[in-house]
Amino acid sequence: MVESLVVRSTCGTTSNIQTNLIVLPSRYAEDFKAFCARNPVPCSLLDITSPGIFSSRLAAYTDLRTDIPAYNIYVNGVLKESGKEDIKAEWTNDHMGFLLGCSYSFEAALAREGLAPRHMLLRQSVPMLISNIPLNPAGVFSQGTYVVSMRWYRPGDIPKVQEITRKYSHQHGEPIAWGWDGAEKIGVIDKVRSASVDFGKWVDGEEDEVPVFWASGVTSQFVIMKCGLEGVILSHKPGCMFVTDIPDEEALLRTLPSSGIFFH
C-alpha cells in the first residue's frame, strides 16, 4: 500500500456539516442504498451522485474528486493507496458518489458548551476502532461490524454530551456506548487500554475521564474491505472529510424525505 506522509484532518476547521465519501461502481448502488437504509446510525445517507457526476447538492461548485484533503483507493477490497490528493484519474463515468453523515458535524456544538473533544483541540483525527456490533446485511454488503469513534469525557458530562449530540441524528446522533463497561461490551476495551486504533489517531484521556463511543461512517470502508468487493472503490481518508455549505445549526431544522436522502 502507498501512503502519503501528509495528513490534513478537517476536524475543528469549520462548524459546517461534514460528510464521509464512498465512490462505488454503479452496479453496487442499489445494494449500498439498501445497506445504508438498514444501518442508518453508522451510515446515514445524505446525498448520491449520478454515474460520472462528481458534484454534490450539499455544497455549491463542488468537485468531489479534489475537494477533500486526502483520499483512499481500494482495488478488489484491498486498500492500495491512502492519502492521495485527488481522484480525478480514478473516478470514471461509471462511478457514483455517496455522502454519509459524520460526527465532526456536532463537535462545534460540543465546543460551544465547553465540551470540545481533545482531538478537536489538537486538530487531529478522532480515534476510530472496529467494534463487535453487528450490521444488517444488504446484497453484497454482507460482512463487517460497526466502526466507532471515541472521545474522552468525565462521567458527569456525559448526559450533556448525549443531549447535544442526540439532535444530530443524521450525523450518528448520541453515543452508543460509554465507560469501561461499555468499551468491554462492544469489544474494544483491549484496544483502548493499549492506546491503539484501527483508523485515525490515538488521543489520551485524563484520569477522571472515560471513553465515549459513537457510530462512525468509516464503517462503510471496513465493510468494503471485509466483503472484498471487486473493482476500484474510492473514499475519503478517515478524518479528512467533505465540508458542506450547511451550518451545523441549520442541519437541525432539516428532515430526511422518504427517499432517505438529505438534499441541499
C-alpha positions as CSV (number, residue, x, y, z in Angstrom):
1,M,0.0,0.0,0.0
2,V,1.2,3.5,-0.8
3,E,0.6,6.1,2.0
4,S,1.0,9.8,1.9
5,L,3.1,11.3,4.6
6,V,0.8,14.4,4.8
7,V,-2.4,14.0,6.7
8,R,-4.8,17.0,6.8
9,S,-7.7,16.3,9.1
10,T,-10.8,18.6,8.8
11,C,-11.6,18.2,12.5
12,G,-12.2,21.7,14.0
13,T,-11.8,23.6,10.8
14,T,-15.5,24.6,10.4
15,S,-18.8,24.5,12.1
16,N,-20.5,23.3,8.9
17,I,-21.8,19.8,8.4
18,Q,-19.1,17.4,7.2
19,T,-19.6,14.1,5.4
20,N,-17.9,10.8,4.6
21,L,-17.5,9.9,0.9
22,I,-17.8,6.5,-0.7
23,V,-17.5,6.2,-4.5
24,L,-18.7,2.9,-6.0
25,P,-19.1,1.3,-9.4
26,S,-22.8,1.8,-10.3
27,R,-23.5,-2.0,-10.1
28,Y,-23.2,-1.7,-6.3
29,A,-25.5,1.3,-5.9
30,E,-28.8,-0.4,-5.1
31,D,-27.2,-2.7,-2.6
32,F,-25.4,0.2,-0.9
33,K,-28.6,2.3,-0.7
34,A,-30.3,-0.7,1.0
35,F,-27.3,-1.2,3.3
36,C,-27.5,2.4,4.4
37,A,-31.3,2.2,4.9
38,R,-30.8,-0.9,7.1
39,N,-27.9,0.7,9.1
40,P,-28.8,4.4,9.5
41,V,-26.8,5.0,12.6
42,P,-23.3,4.4,11.1
43,C,-24.3,5.1,7.5
44,S,-26.9,7.9,7.3
45,L,-27.1,8.6,3.5
46,L,-27.2,12.4,2.8
47,D,-26.7,12.6,-1.0
48,I,-26.0,10.4,-4.0
49,T,-24.5,11.5,-7.3
50,S,-25.4,10.1,-10.7
51,P,-22.9,7.9,-12.6
52,G,-19.9,10.0,-13.7
53,I,-21.1,13.1,-11.8
54,F,-18.8,14.4,-9.1
55,S,-20.7,17.4,-7.7
56,S,-23.0,17.4,-4.7
57,R,-26.1,19.2,-3.8
58,L,-24.7,19.7,-0.3
59,A,-22.3,22.4,-1.5
60,A,-22.0,24.8,-4.4
61,Y,-19.4,24.5,-7.1
62,T,-18.3,21.1,-5.8
63,D,-15.7,18.7,-7.2
64,L,-15.8,15.6,-5.0
65,R,-12.6,14.4,-6.8
66,T,-10.5,17.3,-5.4
67,D,-12.4,19.0,-2.5
68,I,-11.3,16.5,0.2
69,P,-7.8,16.8,1.7
70,A,-6.9,13.2,1.2
71,Y,-8.5,10.1,-0.4
72,N,-8.2,6.3,-0.1
73,I,-8.2,3.9,-3.1
74,Y,-9.4,0.3,-2.8
75,V,-8.9,-2.3,-5.5
76,N,-10.8,-5.6,-5.2
77,G,-11.4,-4.8,-1.5
78,V,-7.8,-4.0,-0.7
79,L,-6.5,-0.6,0.4
80,K,-3.9,0.2,-2.3
81,E,-3.3,3.9,-1.6
82,S,-4.0,6.1,1.3
83,G,-3.7,9.9,1.4
84,K,-4.0,10.6,-2.3
85,E,-4.5,14.3,-3.0
86,D,-7.1,13.8,-5.7
87,I,-9.0,11.0,-7.5
88,K,-9.5,12.6,-11.0
89,A,-7.8,9.7,-12.7
90,E,-9.7,7.0,-10.8
91,W,-13.3,8.4,-10.9
92,T,-14.9,7.0,-14.1
93,N,-18.2,7.7,-15.9
94,D,-19.5,4.6,-14.1
95,H,-18.7,5.7,-10.5
96,M,-21.3,7.1,-8.2
97,G,-20.6,9.1,-5.0
98,F,-22.4,8.5,-1.7
99,L,-22.1,11.1,1.1
100,L,-22.7,9.9,4.6
101,G,-23.1,11.7,7.9
102,C,-20.0,12.5,10.0
103,S,-19.7,13.1,13.8
104,Y,-17.3,16.0,13.2
105,S,-20.5,17.9,12.4
106,F,-21.6,18.1,16.0
107,E,-18.2,18.9,17.5
108,A,-18.6,22.7,17.2
109,A,-21.9,22.4,19.1
110,L,-20.0,20.5,21.9
111,A,-17.3,23.2,21.9
112,R,-19.9,25.9,22.3
113,E,-20.9,24.2,25.6
114,G,-17.3,23.9,26.8
115,L,-17.2,20.2,25.8
116,A,-14.8,20.2,22.9
117,P,-13.2,16.8,22.5
118,R,-9.5,16.7,22.9
119,H,-8.6,15.6,19.4
120,M,-10.5,18.7,18.2
121,L,-8.3,20.9,20.3
122,L,-5.3,19.1,18.9
123,R,-6.6,19.5,15.3
124,Q,-6.1,15.8,14.6
125,S,-8.3,12.9,13.6
126,V,-10.6,11.2,16.0
127,P,-9.6,7.7,17.2
128,M,-11.7,5.0,15.5
129,L,-12.0,1.4,16.5
130,I,-13.5,-1.7,14.9
131,S,-16.2,-3.0,17.3
132,N,-18.2,-6.2,17.6
133,I,-21.5,-4.5,16.9
134,P,-23.3,-6.4,14.1
135,L,-24.6,-4.8,11.0
136,N,-27.7,-5.6,9.0
137,P,-26.5,-7.0,5.6
138,A,-27.8,-6.0,2.2
139,G,-26.8,-7.7,-1.0
140,V,-23.0,-7.8,-1.5
141,F,-22.6,-5.7,1.7
142,S,-22.9,-8.8,3.9
143,Q,-19.9,-8.7,6.3
144,G,-18.3,-6.5,8.8
145,T,-19.2,-4.7,12.1
146,Y,-19.6,-1.1,13.3
147,V,-16.6,1.1,13.4
148,V,-16.9,3.5,16.3
149,S,-15.3,6.9,17.1
150,M,-14.1,7.6,20.6
151,R,-13.9,10.8,22.7
152,W,-13.0,11.2,26.4
153,Y,-15.4,12.8,28.9
154,R,-15.9,13.0,32.6
155,P,-18.9,10.8,33.7
156,G,-20.7,13.8,34.9
157,D,-20.5,15.5,31.5
158,I,-22.0,12.5,29.6
159,P,-25.7,13.5,30.0
160,K,-25.0,16.9,28.5
161,V,-22.9,15.3,25.7
162,Q,-25.8,13.0,25.0
163,E,-28.3,15.9,24.9
164,I,-26.2,17.9,22.4
165,T,-25.3,15.1,20.0
166,R,-28.7,13.4,20.1
167,K,-30.1,16.2,17.9
168,Y,-27.7,15.4,15.1
169,S,-29.5,12.2,14.1
170,H,-28.1,12.2,10.5
171,Q,-24.5,12.6,11.9
172,H,-24.6,9.5,14.1
173,G,-26.6,11.1,16.9
174,E,-25.9,10.3,20.6
175,P,-23.3,7.9,21.9
176,I,-24.0,4.2,21.6
177,A,-21.7,3.1,24.5
178,W,-19.6,4.8,27.2
179,G,-17.4,3.9,30.1
180,W,-15.2,0.9,30.7
181,D,-18.2,-1.4,30.8
182,G,-19.4,0.0,27.5
183,A,-16.0,-0.5,26.0
184,E,-16.0,-4.1,27.0
185,K,-19.5,-4.7,25.8
186,I,-18.7,-3.5,22.2
187,G,-15.4,-5.4,22.1
188,V,-12.9,-2.5,22.1
189,I,-11.6,-2.5,25.7
190,D,-8.3,-4.1,24.9
191,K,-7.6,-1.5,22.2
192,V,-8.5,1.4,24.5
193,R,-6.3,0.0,27.3
194,S,-3.3,-0.4,24.9
195,A,-3.9,3.0,23.3
196,S,-4.3,1.5,19.8
197,V,-6.6,2.5,16.9
198,D,-7.8,0.9,13.7
199,F,-8.3,4.3,12.0
200,G,-7.5,7.9,12.9
201,K,-5.0,8.8,15.6
202,W,-4.9,7.9,19.3
203,V,-5.7,10.6,21.9
204,D,-5.0,10.1,25.6
205,G,-7.7,10.8,28.2
206,E,-7.3,12.2,31.7
207,E,-7.5,10.0,34.9
208,D,-11.0,11.2,35.7
209,E,-12.4,10.6,32.1
210,V,-13.9,7.6,30.5
211,P,-14.2,6.6,26.8
212,V,-17.4,7.5,25.0
213,F,-18.3,5.9,21.6
214,W,-20.3,6.9,18.6
215,A,-21.1,5.0,15.4
216,S,-18.7,6.0,12.6
217,G,-19.2,6.4,8.8
218,V,-15.9,4.6,8.4
219,T,-17.9,1.5,8.9
220,S,-18.6,1.6,5.2
221,Q,-14.9,1.4,4.4
222,F,-14.4,-1.5,6.8
223,V,-17.3,-3.3,5.1
224,I,-15.8,-2.8,1.6
225,M,-12.6,-4.5,2.8
226,K,-14.3,-7.3,4.6
227,C,-16.5,-8.1,1.6
228,G,-13.6,-7.9,-0.9
229,L,-15.7,-6.0,-3.4
230,E,-14.3,-6.2,-6.9
231,G,-13.3,-3.1,-8.9
232,V,-12.0,0.3,-7.9
233,I,-13.7,1.9,-4.9
234,L,-12.8,5.4,-3.7
235,S,-13.3,7.1,-0.4
236,H,-12.1,10.0,1.8
237,K,-9.2,9.1,4.1
238,P,-10.7,8.7,7.6
239,G,-10.5,12.1,9.4
240,C,-10.3,14.0,6.1
241,M,-13.9,14.9,5.3
242,F,-16.0,16.6,2.7
243,V,-17.2,20.0,4.1
244,T,-20.7,21.1,3.0
245,D,-22.2,24.5,2.8
246,I,-24.7,23.7,5.6
247,P,-24.1,25.2,9.0
248,D,-24.5,22.7,11.9
249,E,-27.4,24.5,13.5
250,E,-29.3,24.7,10.2
251,A,-28.9,21.0,9.8
252,L,-31.1,20.5,12.9
253,L,-34.0,22.1,11.0
254,R,-33.8,19.7,8.1
255,T,-35.6,16.4,7.8
256,L,-34.9,13.4,5.5
257,P,-37.5,12.8,2.8
258,S,-39.0,9.4,2.3
259,S,-36.1,8.5,-0.1
260,G,-33.7,8.8,2.9
261,I,-31.6,11.4,1.2
262,F,-30.8,14.8,2.7
263,F,-30.8,17.2,-0.2
264,H,-29.4,20.7,-0.1
